């Protein structure tokens, strides 16, 4: 710019305000080369101080001189400080090394410590270049000193911290002058201080390093000052040549004339350098392009301009009336390069605002933006069946494209999935804005709108309300005068409220707030807000209906699952049940105590989701409970359950609205804590996992029967012998199956998780779910972990009974003795009667083999085994009958009794509560 102005002055020598003739003649002579000033003359002119170059030279030299002096002083101080720190560190190092050297304790305890320590101290002092190494007793008397006449005298310094076991460094006035010394304690093996070692350097030697370095630093400072002065002279010489020797007042007047012309024109002017950097922009250009205050000097591509305009300005190519859209303005651009006649590289561009085209373009852009918002609302709102998330999506779409803040208030019943009521309060479900500190009601706040407020009017009439100026809306301010004043003070100035209508239901109200944009909402924007809310209302109503259905299904499912596990001692059990994210399913589990200290474990799955799956799960779980009362083995129980599912399918086949139960699976296991065995059968269910006491994991081979309801094929049973402390892991397919991989991969991942699980069932459940639970499970997950316990020999008593009625008396005697050993004398009479009746019946009707077992668990269990398959039954004997009262007597004395069948016969059992 300086060069352009200089040439302008040369081409117009008579223009008022131009440079004096003397300076123009000097500039002409300088360009022609004839009679030009010598370099020395130019330098003297720069140093004269009359020109801008001279003033710059003097100012730079003074600044450099001050900086050099300050740097030299700071460097000297820093060197002195570093020398002192080095002296402290060296003193501490020497004192600690001497204090911890071998033989120091023996020397201090010797009859003449000075004779032993003085030579060693002097040797260390000379080797480490310190001024003294002094050994002191706890009373402060010197044993050593560089000057022998100081030995035996009082040590100068603060020894109290060292006597307390601490290392001390200090600067004092010693016997050999000012010095820096360190005092280190010498401790015996018991930690008692038996002496002190001090090492130090005098201040004279400390400062000597800095004094020796001072000439070098001063020389470097002088060299730096000379180089800076020479460089400043070269810069001033170049500046003198570029300013043509003009003085400050002459240059100021020239720039004032140029600025007056440049900034008074009605068109924007831009001057861009050859590298694409903005050199100058007048006021009109800054207004049209909304340039930042620091735009000059920056590349045009970094000014936030449209890419096409930035490319044109950076290219420097000629352009005539090219139209470019810049925000809401259409600008006509004219550009010409400046290097056509040997000028500097760059270009000059002018910008003109096309007002008529701008208005037309603005209306078209507004219509396009509104269509774009409505299209985005159609695809972006309602992506999930969650009421709150749908409300948040409406806010995310409208901010900042339509409003600066959006609030969505829904009735509490709507959030819970119910129908809205007129007296039900609203709750803020979503708040979205360009800032987070706006003083509007926060999310989760319960709100009751007054009738005079715009929101209250929208809820009452079902129509949208426009408040273009909130500061004048008295009805809105009546809602909360204090908060309303804060909102207005924050800058919120315009409001649109639209009711969320789904048919005849009003679900809530949406409020659009404006603060950043200065223009208030208008009628066109009111119509756009109504259209946006209408589309969102459909999605929110769908989410509400889904929430209601989901809540009903979850409630039904929770009521059908076990609320707590029954009390039993055979297994230590932990469980987890997690419903699917998309809806409830038909997974279930159960823990069922059986006779003889046995426990049944059940895990099942009804394929599908929803109310039907949950209801079917409840029916199957109830059936398992009923079949378990028969005390059947797992394969027979699954057979009965398979027939039941088949009948259910047949009964529901005539009803087209009810889906069949095909796809139900089940795994049934019975664990015997006396024998330590477990029998398992499964119907289309994933195999169980077994964690041995040593931590190894395996999947036992259990034959996979068909799913329940198919019929026609039998189920097979497998018996496992489990050591005490083994963990049996039962689960549903939601834990191991995934659309992304095969079930074998899921089983291997489950194996790795179980290998790292803790020892307790609770830790096992936690580890498995942490490793295998997806973020959004697509199927229910039921997990049941049972750690086995085995009843010891001291809790079980067994006897073989000969097939002779006379043996009953011997059995009663042995039972009485065992109850006495168990401390259950109170149960002896009742137990004798029960076993007498059961054993007598077994000898009379049960065949050749009779076996008696008594188990002490949570209850006292009496069992009589025989080889007959005939089931006894309870009957009421008449007054004239001679028999038939045995089982009636057993039922009266026992808390529970029953019969179960074995491959070799049957077992009649009775349980009594343990006092």
ZAMARGU-4260 file (C-alpha; in steps of 0.2 Angstrom, whole numbers, plus 5000, padded with zeros to 4 digits):
<rodrens>
0) 5000/5000/5000 | 5015/5011/5004 | 5022/5008/4987 | 5005/5012/4978 | 5003/5028/4987
5) 5021/5033/4983 | 5018/5030/4965 | 5002/5039/4966 | 5012/5054/4973 | 5024/5054/4959
10) 5011/5053/4945 | 5002/5068/4953 | 5016/5080/4959 | 5004/5095/4960 | 4990/5086/4970
15) 4987/5096/4986 | 4993/5087/5002 | 5007/5078/4992 | 5025/5076/4998 | 5036/5091/4996
20) 5046/5094/4980 | 5063/5091/4989 | 5058/5073/4994 | 5050/5069/4977 | 5066/5075/4969
25) 5076/5064/4980 | 5065/5049/4977 | 5067/5052/4958 | 5086/5053/4959 | 5086/5037/4969
30) 5076/5028/4956 | 5087/5035/4941 | 5103/5030/4950 | 5111/5047/4944 | 5118/5057/4958
35) 5110/5046/4971 | 5114/5047/4989 | 5128/5036/4995 | 5123/5023/5008 | 5132/5032/5021
40) 5122/5048/5017 | 5106/5038/5018 | 5111/5030/5035 | 5115/5048/5042 | 5098/5053/5036
45) 5090/5039/5045 | 5100/5043/5061 | 5095/5061/5060 | 5078/5058/5068 | 5068/5069/5056
50) 5061/5055/5045 | 5051/5040/5050 | 5066/5029/5047 | 5077/5039/5059 | 5064/5038/5073
55) 5062/5020/5071 | 5081/5017/5072 | 5083/5027/5088 | 5068/5019/5096 | 5074/5001/5091
60) 5092/5005/5097 | 5086/5011/5114 | 5074/4996/5116 | 5088/4983/5112 | 5100/4992/5124
65) 5087/4991/5138 | 5084/4972/5134 | 5103/4968/5133 | 5106/4977/5150 | 5091/4968/5158
70) 5096/4951/5151 | 5114/4954/5157 | 5108/4958/5175 | 5096/4944/5176 | 5109/4932/5170
75) 5121/4938/5183 | 5108/4936/5197 | 5103/4919/5190 | 5122/4913/5190 | 5124/4919/5208
80) 5108/4910/5213 | 5113/4894/5204 | 5130/4895/5213 | 5122/4896/5230 | 5110/4882/5226
85) 5125/4871/5220 | 5135/4876/5236 | 5120/4870/5247 | 5118/4854/5237 | 5137/4850/5237
90) 5138/4853/5256 | 5123/4842/5260 | 5131/4828/5248 | 5148/4829/5257 | 5141/4829/5274
95) 5129/4815/5271 | 5143/4804/5263 | 5155/4807/5277 | 5141/4804/5290 | 5137/4787/5282
100) 5155/4782/5279 | 5161/4766/5286 | 5169/4768/5303 | 5162/4784/5308 | 5152/4777/5323
105) 5168/4768/5329 | 5178/4784/5328 | 5166/4794/5338 | 5166/4781/5352 | 5185/4780/5352
110) 5195/4788/5366 | 5202/4801/5354 | 5190/4804/5340 | 5200/4819/5333 | 5215/4808/5330
115) 5205/4796/5319 | 5193/4809/5311 | 5204/4824/5307 | 5214/4816/5293 | 5199/4808/5285
120) 5190/4825/5286 | 5204/4834/5278 | 5206/4821/5264 | 5187/4823/5260 | 5188/4842/5261
125) 5202/4843/5248 | 5194/4829/5237 | 5177/4838/5236 | 5184/4856/5235 | 5173/4862/5250
130) 5180/4874/5263 | 5178/4863/5279 | 5172/4846/5285 | 5168/4847/5304 | 5163/4833/5315
135) 5154/4838/5331 | 5148/4829/5346 | 5130/4831/5352 | 5136/4845/5364 | 5142/4855/5349
140) 5161/4853/5352 | 5171/4851/5336 | 5182/4835/5334 | 5189/4841/5317 | 5192/4858/5308
145) 5203/4864/5294 | 5212/4875/5307 | 5218/4864/5321 | 5216/4879/5334 | 5197/4878/5331
150) 5196/4860/5337 | 5188/4858/5354 | 5179/4874/5353 | 5160/4877/5351 | 5152/4874/5333
155) 5144/4890/5325 | 5127/4885/5319 | 5110/4879/5323 | 5112/4861/5328 | 5095/4858/5336
160) 5086/4851/5320 | 5101/4840/5317 | 5100/4833/5334 | 5082/4829/5331 | 5087/4818/5316
165) 5085/4831/5302 | 5097/4838/5289 | 5100/4857/5290 | 5107/4869/5277 | 5110/4887/5282
170) 5120/4903/5278 | 5129/4910/5293 | 5144/4920/5298 | 5157/4907/5303 | 5174/4907/5310
175) 5181/4908/5293 | 5169/4921/5286 | 5152/4921/5278 | 5148/4903/5272 | 5135/4890/5267
180) 5135/4875/5277 | 5125/4858/5279 | 5123/4849/5296 | 5119/4830/5295 | 5116/4819/5310
185) 5126/4803/5313 | 5114/4789/5320 | 5118/4773/5329 | 5108/4757/5324 | 5095/4762/5337
190) 5091/4778/5329 | 5100/4789/5342 | 5110/4804/5336 | 5128/4801/5343 | 5136/4815/5333
195) 5135/4828/5319 | 5144/4831/5302 | 5145/4848/5295 | 5152/4853/5277 | 5152/4870/5269
200) 5158/4883/5257 | 5162/4901/5260 | 5153/4914/5251 | 5169/4920/5244 | 5171/4904/5234
205) 5152/4903/5230 | 5153/4920/5221 | 5169/4916/5213 | 5161/4906/5199 | 5149/4921/5195
210) 5164/4933/5195 | 5174/4922/5183 | 5159/4921/5172 | 5155/4940/5172 | 5167/4945/5158
215) 5161/4932/5147 | 5143/4937/5150 | 5147/4956/5147 | 5156/4951/5131 | 5141/4942/5125
220) 5129/4956/5129 | 5141/4969/5120 | 5141/4957/5105 | 5122/4956/5105 | 5120/4975/5106
225) 5132/4977/5091 | 5123/4964/5081 | 5106/4972/5085 | 5112/4990/5081 | 5118/4984/5064
230) 5102/4975/5060 | 5092/4990/5065 | 5102/5001/5054 | 5099/4989/5039 | 5080/4989/5043
235) 5080/5008/5045 | 5089/5010/5028 | 5077/4999/5019 | 5062/5009/5028 | 5070/5025/5022
240) 5071/5019/5004 | 5052/5013/5005 | 5046/5029/5013 | 5056/5040/5001 | 5063/5050/5016
245) 5046/5057/5021 | 5043/5063/5038 | 5029/5058/5050 | 5018/5073/5047 | 5019/5071/5028
250) 5015/5052/5028 | 5001/5055/5040 | 4993/5068/5029 | 4995/5057/5014 | 4987/5042/5023
255) 4973/5053/5029 | 4969/5058/5011 | 4969/5040/5005 | 4958/5034/5019 | 4945/5047/5016
260) 4943/5042/4998 | 4944/5023/5002 | 4931/5023/5016 | 4919/5035/5009 | 4914/5025/4993
265) 4898/5016/4992 | 4907/5000/4986 | 4918/4987/4996 | 4936/4988/4992 | 4948/4973/4995
270) 4967/4973/4992 | 4974/4955/4992 | 4993/4951/4991 | 5001/4939/4980 | 5000/4925/4993
275) 4981/4927/4995 | 4982/4937/5012 | 4971/4952/5014 | 4981/4968/5015 | 4967/4981/5016
280) 4947/4981/5017 | 4937/4997/5018 | 4922/4999/5030 | 4909/4994/5016 | 4918/4978/5013
285) 4919/4973/5031 | 4900/4976/5033 | 4896/4966/5017 | 4907/4951/5021 | 4905/4953/5040
290) 4924/4952/5042 | 4932/4950/5059 | 4942/4965/5067 | 4959/4956/5064 | 4955/4951/5046
295) 4969/4961/5038 | 4985/4950/5037 | 4975/4934/5037 | 4973/4922/5022 | 4956/4925/5013
300) 4952/4907/5015 | 4953/4909/5034 | 4940/4923/5035 | 4924/4912/5035 | 4920/4917/5017
305) 4911/4906/5005 | 4922/4894/4996 | 4919/4901/4979 | 4922/4919/4984 | 4938/4914/4994
310) 4945/4905/4979 | 4941/4920/4967 | 4950/4932/4979 | 4965/4921/4982 | 4967/4917/4963
315) 4970/4936/4958 | 4961/4933/4942 | 4951/4946/4933 | 4932/4946/4936 | 4918/4957/4930
320) 4901/4957/4939 | 4902/4939/4945 | 4888/4936/4958 | 4892/4927/4974 | 4880/4923/4988
325) 4887/4928/5005 | 4876/4924/5019 | 4860/4933/5015 | 4868/4945/5002 | 4871/4943/4983
330) 4887/4952/4979 | 4893/4958/4962 | 4912/4956/4962 | 4924/4965/4950 | 4943/4961/4952
335) 4959/4966/4943 | 4977/4961/4946 | 4989/4974/4952 | 5005/4967/4943 | 4999/4971/4925
340) 5011/4986/4924 | 5025/4980/4935 | 5016/4983/4951 | 5017/4972/4966 | 5009/4955/4965
345) 4991/4955/4971 | 4974/4961/4966 | 4960/4974/4970 | 4942/4969/4971 | 4926/4979/4972
350) 4910/4972/4980 | 4893/4979/4976 | 4877/4973/4985 | 4863/4968/4974 | 4848/4973/4984
355) 4834/4967/4973 | 4842/4950/4970 | 4845/4949/4989 | 4827/4950/4993 | 4822/4937/4981
360) 4836/4926/4986 | 4831/4928/5004 | 4813/4923/5002 | 4818/4908/4992 | 4831/4902/5005
365) 4818/4904/5019 | 4806/4893/5009 | 4819/4880/5006 | 4825/4880/5024 | 4807/4877/5030
370) 4805/4863/5018 | 4821/4856/5024 | 4816/4857/5042 | 4800/4848/5039 | 4809/4834/5029
375) 4821/4832/5044 | 4807/4831/5056 | 4799/4817/5046 | 4815/4806/5047 | 4823/4812/5063
380) 4808/4813/5076 | 4801/4796/5082 | 4817/4785/5079 | 4813/4776/5096 | 4798/4771/5106
385) 4803/4781/5121 | 4792/4796/5125 | 4806/4807/5133 | 4819/4803/5119 | 4806/4808/5106
390) 4803/4824/5115 | 4822/4827/5115 | 4823/4824/5096 | 4811/4838/5093 | 4822/4850/5103
395) 4837/4844/5094 | 4829/4847/5077 | 4822/4864/5081 | 4838/4871/5089 | 4846/4882/5082
400) 4837/4881/5065 | 4820/4887/5070 | 4822/4893/5088 | 4836/4896/5101 | 4827/4886/5115
405) 4814/4873/5114 | 4805/4866/5130 | 4793/4851/5129 | 4781/4849/5144 | 4771/4833/5145
410) 4758/4827/5157 | 4764/4815/5170 | 4752/4801/5165 | 4759/4803/5147 | 4776/4799/5153
415) 4770/4784/5162 | 4760/4778/5146 | 4743/4783/5152 | 4730/4795/5144 | 4732/4813/5149
420) 4720/4821/5162 | 4715/4839/5164 | 4720/4840/5182 | 4736/4831/5180 | 4752/4842/5182
425) 4764/4843/5168 | 4782/4839/5169 | 4797/4846/5159 | 4802/4831/5148 | 4815/4840/5137
430) 4825/4857/5136 | 4836/4861/5122 | 4845/4877/5118 | 4860/4886/5111 | 4867/4888/5129
435) 4865/4878/5145 | 4862/4892/5158 | 4846/4899/5152 | 4834/4902/5167 | 4820/4891/5161
440) 4812/4877/5171 | 4825/4863/5171 | 4821/4845/5165 | 4811/4835/5177 | 4802/4850/5185
445) 4784/4848/5188 | 4774/4863/5182 | 4756/4870/5183 | 4753/4883/5171 | 4741/4897/5175
450) 4727/4901/5163 | 4733/4918/5158 | 4750/4911/5152 | 4753/4906/5133 | 4755/4888/5138
455) 4740/4888/5149 | 4730/4895/5134 | 4736/4882/5122 | 4732/4868/5134 | 4714/4875/5137
460) 4710/4880/5119 | 4721/4867/5109 | 4728/4881/5098 | 4745/4889/5096 | 4749/4906/5104
465) 4762/4919/5098 | 4770/4931/5109 | 4781/4942/5099 | 4787/4952/5113 | 4789/4943/5130
470) 4793/4959/5139 | 4776/4966/5136 | 4766/4949/5139 | 4758/4952/5156 | 4749/4935/5156
475) 4765/4926/5153 | 4774/4935/5167 | 4760/4930/5179 | 4766/4912/5179 | 4782/4916/5189
480) 4786/4934/5190 | 4803/4931/5197 | 4809/4918/5184 | 4800/4928/5170 | 4810/4943/5174
485) 4826/4933/5174 | 4821/4925/5157 | 4818/4943/5149 | 4834/4949/5157 | 4844/4934/5150
490) 4838/4940/5132 | 4824/4929/5128 | 4812/4941/5119 | 4799/4930/5108 | 4789/4915/5111
495) 4778/4902/5102 | 4768/4889/5112 | 4760/4874/5102 | 4749/4861/5110 | 4754/4843/5107
500) 4738/4835/5100 | 4735/4817/5095 | 4718/4816/5089 | 4707/4823/5103 | 4720/4821/5116
505) 4731/4835/5122 | 4748/4827/5128 | 4757/4843/5133 | 4763/4859/5126 | 4779/4864/5116
510) 4787/4881/5118 | 4799/4889/5106 | 4810/4903/5113 | 4820/4916/5103 | 4835/4926/5111
515) 4850/4926/5099 | 4840/4931/5083 | 4834/4949/5085 | 4819/4947/5075 | 4803/4941/5084
520) 4793/4926/5078 | 4780/4930/5065 | 4764/4922/5058 | 4774/4911/5045 | 4785/4904/5059
525) 4770/4901/5070 | 4763/4890/5056 | 4779/4881/5054 | 4780/4878/5073 | 4762/4870/5072
530) 4768/4858/5058 | 4783/4853/5067 | 4773/4849/5083 | 4760/4840/5074 | 4773/4828/5067
535) 4781/4826/5084 | 4764/4823/5092 | 4761/4807/5082 | 4778/4800/5087 | 4775/4804/5105
540) 4758/4796/5105 | 4765/4780/5098 | 4778/4780/5111 | 4765/4783/5124 | 4755/4768/5118
545) 4770/4757/5118 | 4775/4763/5135 | 4758/4758/5142 | 4759/4741/5133 | 4777/4738/5139
550) 4773/4743/5157 | 4758/4731/5157 | 4769/4717/5150 | 4783/4720/5163 | 4771/4720/5177
555) 4763/4704/5172 | 4780/4696/5169 | 4787/4702/5186 | 4771/4695/5195 | 4774/4678/5187
560) 4793/4677/5191 | 4799/4671/5208 | 4800/4686/5220 | 4812/4677/5232 | 4820/4660/5232
565) 4814/4646/5245 | 4825/4642/5260 | 4835/4626/5258 | 4853/4620/5262 | 4858/4610/5247
570) 4863/4624/5236 | 4870/4642/5238 | 4860/4651/5224 | 4861/4668/5215 | 4851/4673/5200
575) 4849/4688/5188 | 4834/4691/5176 | 4835/4705/5163 | 4821/4709/5151 | 4824/4713/5133
580) 4825/4731/5128 | 4812/4729/5114 | 4799/4721/5126 | 4796/4708/5139 | 4799/4690/5134
585) 4795/4672/5141 | 4811/4667/5150 | 4809/4660/5168 | 4818/4651/5181 | 4814/4642/5198
590) 4822/4634/5213 | 4811/4620/5220 | 4815/4611/5236 | 4811/4592/5235 | 4810/4578/5247
595) 4826/4570/5254 | 4837/4586/5255 | 4835/4588/5236 | 4832/4603/5226 | 4826/4606/5208
600) 4833/4619/5197 | 4822/4625/5182 | 4826/4637/5168 | 4815/4639/5153 | 4811/4651/5138
605) 4796/4654/5128 | 4801/4661/5111 | 4794/4678/5107 | 4790/4694/5116 | 4775/4703/5123
610) 4760/4699/5134 | 4757/4682/5126 | 4774/4676/5129 | 4774/4682/5147 | 4757/4674/5150
615) 4763/4658/5142 | 4778/4658/5153 | 4767/4659/5169 | 4757/4644/5163 | 4772/4634/5160
620) 4780/4639/5177 | 4764/4634/5186 | 4764/4618/5177 | 4782/4614/5183 | 4777/4618/5201
625) 4762/4605/5200 | 4772/4592/5191 | 4786/4594/5204 | 4774/4589/5218 | 4774/4572/5210
630) 4793/4570/5213 | 4796/4564/5195 | 4813/4562/5187 | 4818/4576/5175 | 4815/4566/5159
635) 4797/4561/5164 | 4793/4579/5170 | 4798/4586/5153 | 4788/4573/5145 | 4772/4579/5154
640) 4777/4597/5151 | 4778/4593/5132 | 4761/4585/5132 | 4754/4601/5141 | 4761/4613/5128
645) 4754/4602/5114 | 4737/4603/5122 | 4738/4622/5124 | 4743/4623/5106 | 4728/4613/5101
650) 4716/4623/5111 | 4722/4640/5104 | 4723/4634/5086 | 4705/4639/5083 | 4708/4657/5089
655) 4717/4666/5075 | 4722/4680/5086 | 4732/4669/5098 | 4749/4663/5093 | 4754/4645/5097
660) 4768/4641/5110 | 4780/4633/5098 | 4797/4637/5102 | 4797/4634/5121 | 4812/4626/5129
665) 4816/4620/5146 | 4831/4613/5157 | 4826/4603/5173 | 4839/4597/5185 | 4838/4589/5202
670) 4852/4590/5214 | 4854/4577/5229 | 4864/4585/5243 | 4866/4568/5251 | 4874/4558/5237
675) 4882/4574/5228 | 4874/4569/5212 | 4863/4579/5199 | 4852/4572/5186 | 4848/4584/5171
680) 4837/4584/5156 | 4834/4597/5143 | 4821/4601/5129 | 4829/4611/5116 | 4838/4622/5129
685) 4857/4627/5129 | 4868/4615/5139 | 4872/4620/5157 | 4890/4625/5162 | 4899/4617/5176
690) 4913/4626/5186 | 4923/4613/5196 | 4931/4618/5213 | 4948/4620/5205 | 4941/4633/5193
695) 4940/4623/5177 | 4925/4626/5166 | 4916/4613/5156 | 4899/4610/5147 | 4893/4593/5152
700) 4886/4582/5138 | 4867/4583/5141 | 4856/4576/5127 | 4847/4590/5118 | 4829/4585/5117
705) 4816/4593/5105 | 4808/4610/5111 | 4792/4608/5120 | 4776/4605/5111 | 4783/4595/5096
710) 4780/4578/5104 | 4784/4561/5097 | 4802/4560/5104 | 4807/4555/5122 | 4819/4565/5133
715) 4835/4558/5139 | 4843/4561/5157 | 4861/4563/5162 | 4868/4560/5179 | 4883/4571/5185
720) 4893/4568/5201 | 4897/4585/5208 | 4911/4588/5221 | 4906/4600/5235 | 4909/4618/5230
725) 4905/4615/5212 | 4895/4628/5203 | 4881/4624/5191 | 4877/4638/5179 | 4860/4638/5170
730) 4855/4651/5158 | 4844/4656/5143 | 4849/4658/5125 | 4849/4677/5127 | 4866/4676/5136
735) 4875/4667/5122 | 4866/4670/5106 | 4868/4685/5095 | 4864/4690/5077 | 4883/4695/5075
740) 4890/4677/5079 | 4886/4659/5081 | 4881/4651/5097 | 4897/4642/5098 | 4906/4659/5099
745) 4894/4664/5113 | 4898/4648/5123 | 4916/4651/5121 | 4915/4668/5127 | 4904/4662/5142
750) 4918/4650/5146 | 4931/4663/5147 | 4920/4674/5158 | 4917/4659/5170 | 4935/4656/5171
755) 4938/4673/5178 | 4923/4673/5190 | 4924/4674/5209 | 4920/4659/5220 | 4903/4664/5226
760) 4887/4663/5215 | 4884/4681/5217 | 4902/4686/5210 | 4899/4673/5196 | 4883/4682/5191
765) 4891/4699/5191 | 4906/4693/5181 | 4896/4685/5168 | 4884/4699/5165 | 4899/4712/5165
770) 4907/4702/5151 | 4892/4696/5141 | 4878/4709/5143 | 4876/4719/5127 | 4871/4738/5128
775) 4854/4735/5122 | 4849/4716/5124 | 4837/4710/5110 | 4831/4695/5121 | 4828/4691/5139
780) 4842/4684/5150 | 4839/4673/5164 | 4855/4667/5174 | 4855/4655/5188 | 4871/4650/5197
785) 4870/4636/5211 | 4885/4631/5222 | 4884/4613/5229 | 4884/4608/5247 | 4886/4590/5252
790) 4879/4583/5269 | 4892/4575/5279 | 4892/4557/5286 | 4887/4565/5303 | 4871/4571/5296
795) 4865/4555/5288 | 4861/4538/5296 | 4857/4523/5286 | 4852/4505/5291 | 4847/4489/5281
800) 4832/4481/5289 | 4830/4462/5288 | 4813/4456/5281 | 4807/4452/5299 | 4794/4461/5310
805) 4805/4458/5325 | 4819/4469/5317 | 4808/4485/5320 | 4813/4486/5338 | 4831/4486/5334
810) 4829/4500/5321 | 4819/4510/5334 | 4834/4508/5347 | 4847/4514/5334 | 4836/4528/5329
815) 4835/4534/5347 | 4853/4533/5349 | 4857/4543/5334 | 4844/4556/5339 | 4853/4557/5356
820) 4869/4560/5347 | 4861/4574/5336 | 4853/4582/5351 | 4836/4579/5345 | 4829/4569/5360
825) 4813/4579/5359 | 4809/4571/5342 | 4813/4553/5348 | 4795/4548/5352 | 4787/4554/5336
830) 4801/4548/5325 | 4800/4530/5333 | 4782/4530/5329 | 4784/4536/5311 | 4798/4524/5307
835) 4789/4509/5316 | 4774/4512/5305 | 4783/4514/5289 | 4796/4500/5291 | 4781/4488/5297
840) 4772/4492/5281 | 4787/4490/5270 | 4791/4473/5278 | 4773/4468/5275 | 4769/4475/5258
845) 4786/4481/5251 | 4795/4466/5245 | 4812/4458/5251 | 4823/4473/5252 | 4820/4487/5265
850) 4832/4501/5269 | 4830/4516/5281 | 4839/4533/5280 | 4837/4547/5292 | 4844/4564/5287
855) 4847/4579/5298 | 4845/4595/5287 | 4833/4610/5290 | 4821/4597/5295 | 4823/4579/5301
860) 4819/4568/5286 | 4815/4549/5288 | 4815/4539/5273 | 4810/4520/5270 | 4816/4512/5254
865) 4808/4496/5247 | 4807/4486/5231 | 4788/4488/5228 | 4781/4500/5216 | 4764/4500/5225
870) 4759/4517/5231 | 4752/4518/5249 | 4737/4530/5251 | 4730/4538/5266 | 4712/4532/5272
875) 4701/4535/5287 | 4698/4518/5296 | 4682/4515/5304 | 4679/4511/5323 | 4678/4493/5320
880) 4693/4491/5308 | 4708/4483/5316 | 4721/4492/5304 | 4723/4506/5292 | 4728/4519/5304
885) 4747/4519/5301 | 4748/4532/5287 | 4735/4543/5296 | 4746/4543/5311 | 4762/4547/5301
890) 4752/4562/5293 | 4748/4568/5310 | 4765/4567/5317 | 4775/4573/5302 | 4775/4591/5294
895) 4775/4583/5277 | 4775/4566/5270 | 4775/4558/5253 | 4781/4545/5241 | 4793/4545/5226
900) 4798/4531/5215 | 4815/4525/5210 | 4821/4513/5197 | 4822/4499/5211 | 4806/4503/5219
905) 4799/4517/5230 | 4803/4529/5245 | 4791/4534/5258 | 4797/4549/5267 | 4792/4560/5281
910) 4798/4577/5287 | 4798/4584/5305 | 4803/4602/5310 | 4819/4603/5320 | 4817/4612/5336
</rodrens>
